[in-house]
Amino acid sequence: MPILPGMISAPIPPDEPERLQALRALLILDTPPEERFDRIVQFAAEEFDVPMALVSLVDSERQWFKARVGLQACETGRDVSFCAHAVHAGELLLVENALDDLRFVDNPLVTGDPHIRFYAGAPLRLRSGAVVGTLCVLDTRARRFDAVDRSILESLRDLAVAELDGGEVAA
């Protein structure tokens, strides 16, 4: 019987000090919910017919949810974060079935509550170039995600970035 590796946490991005400085300069961590972000995740959940959607900001030790649909928790550890992988990659991360992905197959968010199977996360890249988090949609069942879905998620992500970064979207 083959031995599967343990959960793989996302590597730390090479620009981590600058990324964290940009995140903290937003003065948004641990602030109350705001309708402008709540509307974006609500629309994303409805558009993709998923039970969970988040504006997730990846701090040094945690991911904190500025807006959330379908999750009670307001944060999780960065070590179990799907979003941290998207932040590191700097591009849309798609996991159509977490049970087929060695990075996530034994992740406690997959093996236990909320039983994530599908994840699509578009990085929140500020004008400065810093990636501070993601707009993501999640499901408890595996699913496909096509080019149209990708385009819609990236457009919604652009709205979230504009709210974070003073109305402008990075190129």
C-alpha positions in Angstrom: 0.0 0.0 0.0 1.5 3.4 -1.0 2.1 6.0 1.6 0.6 9.3 0.9 2.4 12.5 2.0 0.8 14.6 4.6 -1.0 17.8 3.9 1.1 20.3 2.0 0.9 23.9 3.3 1.5 26.6 0.8 5.1 27.9 0.5 5.7 31.4 1.7 5.8 33.9 -1.2 9.3 35.4 -1.9 7.8 38.9 -1.3 6.2 38.0 2.0 7.4 41.0 4.0 6.2 43.5 1.4 2.9 41.5 0.9 2.2 41.6 4.6 3.0 45.3 4.8 0.6 46.0 1.9 -2.1 43.9 3.6 -1.7 45.7 6.9 -1.6 49.1 5.3 -5.2 48.5 4.1 -6.3 48.7 7.8 -9.0 46.1 7.1 -8.0 43.1 9.1 -10.5 42.4 12.0 -12.9 45.1 10.9 -16.7 44.5 11.0 -18.5 43.1 7.9 -19.2 45.6 5.2 -22.1 45.4 2.7 -19.8 46.2 -0.2 -17.9 43.0 0.3 -20.9 41.0 1.5 -22.7 41.7 -1.8 -19.8 40.4 -3.8 -19.6 37.0 -2.0 -23.4 36.7 -2.0 -23.4 37.2 -5.8 -20.5 34.8 -6.3 -22.3 32.1 -4.2 -25.5 32.6 -6.3 -23.8 32.8 -9.6 -21.8 29.6 -9.1 -24.5 27.8 -7.1 -22.1 27.0 -4.3 -22.7 26.9 -0.6 -19.6 28.9 0.3 -17.9 32.1 -1.0 -15.3 34.3 0.7 -13.2 37.4 0.5 -10.2 35.9 2.3 -7.2 37.9 3.4 -4.0 35.9 4.1 -2.1 37.2 7.1 1.2 35.8 8.5 -0.5 33.0 10.5 -4.1 32.9 9.4 -6.6 33.6 6.7 -9.2 36.0 7.8 -12.6 36.4 6.0 -13.6 40.0 5.3 -16.8 38.6 3.8 -18.3 35.1 3.9 -21.3 33.1 2.9 -21.8 29.6 4.2 -19.1 29.5 6.9 -19.5 30.3 10.6 -15.7 30.7 11.2 -14.3 34.1 10.6 -10.7 32.8 10.1 -8.7 29.6 9.8 -5.0 28.8 10.1 -2.9 29.7 7.2 -1.4 26.2 7.3 -4.7 24.7 6.2 -5.6 27.5 3.8 -6.4 26.8 0.1 -6.2 30.6 -0.4 -2.6 30.6 0.7 -1.7 28.4 -2.2 -3.5 30.9 -4.6 -1.6 33.8 -3.0 1.7 32.0 -3.5 0.9 31.1 -7.1 -0.4 34.6 -7.9 -3.0 33.2 -10.3 -6.4 31.6 -10.1 -6.2 28.3 -8.2 -8.6 25.6 -9.3 -9.2 22.4 -7.3 -12.0 20.5 -9.0 -11.8 17.6 -6.5 -9.8 18.1 -3.3 -9.8 14.3 -2.8 -7.7 14.0 -6.0 -5.1 16.6 -5.0 -2.2 15.6 -2.8 -2.0 19.1 -1.4 -5.4 18.8 0.1 -6.6 15.2 0.4 -5.9 15.0 4.1 -6.5 18.7 4.9 -8.8 19.0 7.9 -11.1 21.3 5.9 -11.5 18.4 3.5 -11.7 15.5 5.9 -13.9 17.3 8.3 -16.2 20.3 8.5 -16.9 22.0 6.1 -15.9 19.1 3.8 -14.5 21.1 0.9 -14.3 19.2 -2.3 -14.2 22.1 -4.9 -12.2 25.4 -4.6 -11.7 28.2 -7.1 -9.8 31.2 -5.8 -8.8 34.3 -7.7 -5.9 36.3 -6.1 -6.6 39.8 -4.9 -3.7 41.7 -6.4 -3.4 45.4 -5.4 -2.0 48.2 -7.6 1.3 47.7 -5.8 1.5 44.2 -7.1 1.0 42.6 -3.7 -1.4 39.7 -3.5 -3.2 40.0 -0.2 -5.8 37.2 -0.5 -8.5 35.8 -2.7 -12.1 35.9 -3.8 -13.0 32.2 -3.7 -15.9 29.9 -4.1 -16.1 26.5 -2.5 -18.4 23.5 -2.7 -18.9 20.3 -0.8 -19.0 18.3 -4.0 -16.5 18.0 -6.9 -17.3 20.1 -9.9 -16.0 21.4 -13.2 -15.0 25.0 -13.8 -14.7 26.3 -17.4 -13.3 29.4 -19.1 -16.6 31.3 -18.7 -16.6 30.5 -15.0 -13.0 31.7 -14.7 -13.9 34.9 -16.4 -16.8 35.6 -14.2 -14.8 34.8 -11.0 -12.0 37.1 -12.2 -14.5 39.9 -12.9 -16.0 39.6 -9.4 -12.4 39.5 -8.0 -11.8 42.8 -9.8 -14.7 44.3 -8.0 -13.3 43.2 -4.6 -9.8 44.5 -5.5 -11.4 47.9 -6.4 -13.1 48.0 -3.0 -9.8 47.2 -1.3 -7.5 49.4 -3.3 -9.3 52.7 -3.7 -11.4 52.0 -6.8 -8.6 50.8 -9.2 -7.7 47.3 -10.4 -4.1 46.2 -11.0 -3.2 45.3 -14.5 
